[in-house]
């Protein structure tokens, strides 16, 4: 299966991506994880990404597209994948369409979650994991950027008949069961 998982920051995409990856035997590809790995390793990309992420912003389309293209060309992604955190803009949708060529997406899972609930989740995560990008100000900036830039993608995928909306709040297993039922 070729899937995307979308939703506001803190909606549980990463958590659910691991479950979906295991269930369908496809790699979960998280642009956020790829950027955080570069930050941890102190690479030039990581230093550039850290400054943007700490301010609550998103990494440029050009850089993100290049990283995703490289990852989708790896052997384990040839028979399917789950993209988490990509695409985030209409330009990235176009880039992904070009990357996939004749291969098409099977579904786009959109997790729906209340803003105040996800802000609280992310503040807790920031404290537990010591993440410098999980301050309340940065979280609220990411929520606003998501609403402005990423929400329109949901309309695009709905028009293509690929959108599956799932309530992202509740126990992890409950949300996973909702996603599985929706994909069936």
PyMOL commands that set and color helices and strands:
alter all, ss='L'
color gray80, all
select helices_A, chain A and resi 13-24+31-41+44-54+61-72+75-77+90-100+115-129+136-159+172-183
alter helices_A, ss='H'
color red, helices_A
select strands_A, chain A and resi 2-6+27-30+81-84+107-112+163-167
alter strands_A, ss='S'
color yellow, strands_A
deselect
rebuild
show_as cartoon
